[in-house]
Each structure stands twice: as C-alpha cells, then as structure tokens.
C-alpha cells in the first residue's frame, strides 16, 4: 500500500507554479548534487562508486532535490556524475536485507512516489544519459518527458538474471517502448539494448555524440524556457492524461505486490546472495518461499 505522502504529492502536481528567474547556484546532498542556472536545474546522481544505485537514500535525495527546485525552475535535467553508468537500479543488497524483515515494499513504494513525481511535475524533466541505465535506473529514464542519450548509452531491465524480475520497471519501460515484443525480450532475457535501438523504438528522444550530450540537452532546455511556463504546464498535464489511459498508480501498486511476492521466493534469495558474493546462481526451479 502506498503511503499517504504519495497521494499528497499527486495533488501538488496539479499546481501551476509561478515563473522564477535565478542566478547560478550549486547545492549538494549525500547522493546527488544540484546546479541551477537560468531557470534550468541540473540534478546529478553522484554516487559512482556504487554505480548510482537507487537505494532508499538516493531516492530520498532525488525527491528532496526535485521538490526543492520545482518552483524555481522551468526545466529539470537528470544526469549522472559517472559517464559509464547513469544508474544501475535498486540496491540488491538493500532489498535482500529488507526482504528478510518483510520491509521491502517500502523501497518500491518510495520508488513509485519518485517516478510519479517526475511524471507529474508541472515542468518538463529531461534525462541526459551517459552509459548504462538499468532496472529502476531505466525506469527513471522512461519516466522522464524527454531522453537525450549519448551514443554509448544502453538500457536494460536485467533483474531476471538475479532472480528478481523487473516488474515495477516494466510499468514505465513497456509504456515507453513502442514495440512490446522488444520490451518483452529485454525483460525475459535481461539483455541490454543500444541507444540506437532505444531511439528506434521510442525510449530515447535524440542521440548525440558523447562530447555533445550536455550541450544538446542544454539547448533543448533553453528552447523550453523560451515558452510560457503556464502554457508548458497545461500541455504537460494533458499529455500525461492522454498517455495514462489506465491508472498508472494502480499499475504500480500491482507491480509492487509482484516484486514483494518475487522477493519471497527462495530462488530469488539464492540469486541475490549470488549477486552479492559475485558467484553464479544455482536455481532450484521450485516455488518454495522464505
């Protein structure tokens, strides 16, 4: 069950916020850093040592940075301090520990809040993707309005390899990729697709050379800033309503139930333990649960 905080956040998405001009500023949290210049806010995932995992702490820092900068910004750009990994998704070690305490749903609930916040902001969110965006990291990219990818970028939902099917990432990924057979291939095999494939099938808006990525993303952000804030806000609101033919929140609730059920399988625990110990998992192929 999602917390009441998620519902309160959804109500706030409906507000059209005033225009705000600001000078260049930079702030830092533990896992993210934020720079703000000319109404363009860059929020950088900044934990390269752990491949920018979307741990509970990282998601809290991302949410805090987004909330604090929404009113003063016209565009938010999500990027990474690591040019090899945008984000590798959830911390499997954290999920393994929480599953033993029957507390893993809290991570997926927080992830849903973050993804819905990104989608329902009154301003556009651009993902600037270097390197790999995997699992919940790919989900975060798919939740953004615009995705600009470097030629080296790749996208995957590899949870099945570690015994934890990417059910919640699939909500956003299958909505973004126009070829459902391709998203099924990604989910069932865990294999990545290239930036070119992602562009051809709707996950990516534009591909540029790695050296041009930041310049191109800023150019798009500046073009958006040239337009009326309330006009962009009402446009985003109705584009999202059109895209979300079904209830996205309900889809995430169902997907969260699936992730928690998946975590209770003994095979999943084998897979997570193997990932942590860097060994090859040995599956029982039984429906035994912990």
N, C-alpha and C positions, 0 to 999 in steps of 0.2 A: 504494500500500500504506500502510495506517495505521501510525503509529509504535507501538512497544511501550508508550509512555506512555498511549495511548488505552485499551489493554487493561487496564493497571494502574488507570486511572481507573474503568473499568467495574466492577472488583472492589470498589473502595471504595464504589460506590453501594449495595452490599448492607448496609453497616453502619447500624445504628440508633443514632443519636447521643444522648448524654445531654442532659437539659434544662439550659438555661443562661440565667440572668437577667442583664441588664447595664444599666448606666446609659447615658445618651445619649453617643455618641461620633461623631466625623466624621474620616474619613481621605480622602486624595486620591492618585490615581495620575496619570499624564500625561493619559490619555484618559477616565478615569472618576473619579467621587467617590462616597464611600460614607458614609452616615449610619446609625447603629444606635441604636435606642431601643425599650425594652420588648420585646426579642426580635424586633422587626421590622427587617429590614435593607433599606435603600433603596440600590440601586446605580444611579447615574445616568450614562448616556452623556453625556460632557461635551466634545464637540468640534464645536460647532455651526457653526464656520467651515467645516468640511469635511462638513457635513450628517451628522455622526455615522457616517461610513463605518466599515464593519467591516474595517479594514485589519488586517494581521497584528499590529501593535502594539496596536490597540484590542482585538482578540480575546484577546491575551495579558493585557492589563489586566483585561478582564472575567473571564477564567478565574481570575486571581490573586485578584480581589475575591470571587468566588464561593467558591473553595476556602477562603480565609481566614475567611469569615463563616458557612460552613455549620454548624459545630459550635456557634457561639454564638447562632444564630438559630433561630426557629421558622417564619419566612416570609421569603422574599426577594422584593422588588419591583424589577423592572427598569423604569426610566423614562428620560427624556431631559431634558437641560438646554435643549433647543430646543423650543418649542411649535409649530413648523411642521413639523419633521422628527424622527420617532423615530429612524430610521436609513435611509439611502439604499442600504445594502448594501455589497458589496465595493468597494474602490478599483479602478476600471477602469484607472487609470494604473499602479497597482502590478501588476495582473495582466498588462498589456501588457508591462511591463519584465521580469517573471518568465518570461513565456511565451517570450521571446527567449533565455532561459537554460535552458529546459526545467525550470524550477523552480516552475511554477505549482501543481503538485499539493500543495506544502507548505501553501499557503493553504487549499485545500479540505480537506486533512486536519485542519488546525487548526480549521477551521470545524466539521467533523464532531465533533471532540472537544468543542467548546463546546456544540453542540446536544445531544449525548448527555449531557453533564454536566448541563445544565439539565433534561433529561427525567428523568434517573435520580437526581437528588438525593433525599435522604431527607426533605426538606421541600418544601412547595409553592412554586412560583415564579409570581408574578403579573406580567403585562406591563401597564403603565399607559401607554396610547398616546395622545399628542397628535400631530396632524398625520400625515405620511406614513410608512408602514413599507413599504419597497420591497426587492425582491430578497432578499438574505440577511437584511436587516432584517425583512422579512415572515416569512422562515424562522425567525428568532429568536422572533418573536411566536408563531408557530404551534407552536413547541416548548415554550412555557410551559403550565402547568396551567390557568391562568385568565387571561382577557384582558378588561380593563376599558378601554373606548375612549371618548374624547371625541367629541362629535357632529361635530367637524371632522376626525376621523381618516379615513384612506383607506389602502388596501392594494393593492400591485401587485407583479408579477413581470415587469418591463419589459425584461429582458436581450435579448430578441429584437430590440428596436429598435436595439441597438448591436452586433448580430452575435454575441451570446453568450447562447444560450438558457439560461433559469434551470432547469437540470436538477437541481442539488442543492437549491435552494429548493423545487422541485416535490415533493420527497420529503415534506417536512413540510406544505406547503400542501395537497397533494392528500389527505393523511391527515386534515387538519382540516376542509376544506370538504366538506360532505355531498353537494353537487351536483357530480359530476365534470365535468359539461358546463360549469359556471361556471368551475372551475379551468382547464379546457382553454381557454376563452375568454380568460381572463386571461393564460395562458402564450403563446398563439399571437398575440394582438394587443398585449400589453404594456399594455393599458389598465387603470386602477385601478378598484376597487370602493369604494363608500362604506362607512362604519361600519354603516349600516342593512343594506346587502346582506350585509356580513360577519357581522352578527348573525343575520340570517335563515338563513344557510347554514352556521353552525356555527363560524366562525373566531373570533368575539367572544362573550364570556360576557354582557356587560352594556354598555349605552351610557348615558352620563350627560352633562349639560352640562359644558362645559369648566371652569367655575368650581368644579364639584363633583367633579372627577375624582380629585384627591388624597384628598379626604375619603372618597369612596366606596371607593377602593382600601384605605385605612387601615381602614375599617370591616370590610371582608371579611377583611383580615389579622388584625384583633383577634378576629374570630369564630373563625378557625382557631386562634389562640393559646389560646383558652378550652378547647380539647380536648386530650386526651392526646397527647404527642409520639409515643410508640411506636405508638399506635393510628393516627394520621395516616400515620406512616411505612409501616406494613404495608399500609394501604389504598392509598397511592400506589404501592407496589411491585406490588401485584396488579392495580391499574387499568392500569398500564403494560404488564404482561404480557398482559392481556386485549386492550389496544389494539394491541399489536405482534404481530399474528397471524403476520406474516412477520418475517424477521430484518432489523431496521432498520439495523444496522451494515452488513450485506451490501448493502442498498439504497443506502446512502451510498457504499460502495466502487464500486458500478456507476455511480452518478451522477457520482462524481469522475472516473472514466475518461471519461465522456461530456463533462464540462466540459473536460478536458485535450484530448481529440480536437477539440472545438469550437474551442478556442483556437489550434489548429494550422492552421485554415482561413485562407486569405488574406483572405476576405471578413470574417472576424472581426477581423483586424488592421486592415482598412480601417475597420470600424465603431468600433473602439476609438480609432484615430487621429482619426476624425471627432469622436468624443465629446470627446476631449482638446482638439482645436482648435476645438470648437463649430461645426462645419460639418455639412452634410447628407451622410450616407454615400452613396456610389455603389457598388452591388453588382455584382460580376462574374457572379454566379449560376453560377460554376464550382466544381468540387470541388478546386481547387488548394490545396496546403498549403505551409507555410513550411518 
